[in-house]
């Protein structure tokens, strides 16, 4: 009974040490991300803007400009 208690205690102590280590590792990672600050992004290339505008124009749905002519009987001319 005492042996099981000692094993459980050792496992719990090891688990707590790992959790504390993980906590400090996560804290260091957050500090490194936030500590670096926001870096300036590079300017957009004019050719990239042109391509973006072309793609944006092609995404818009286009309507057909068809005039359907029918005679008095309803048949297409």
Buried (B, 14 or more C-beta within 10 A) or exposed (E): EEEEEEEEEEEEEEEEEEEEEEEEEEEEEEEEEEEEEEEEEEEEEEEEEEEEEEEEEEEEEEEEEEEEEEEEEEEEE
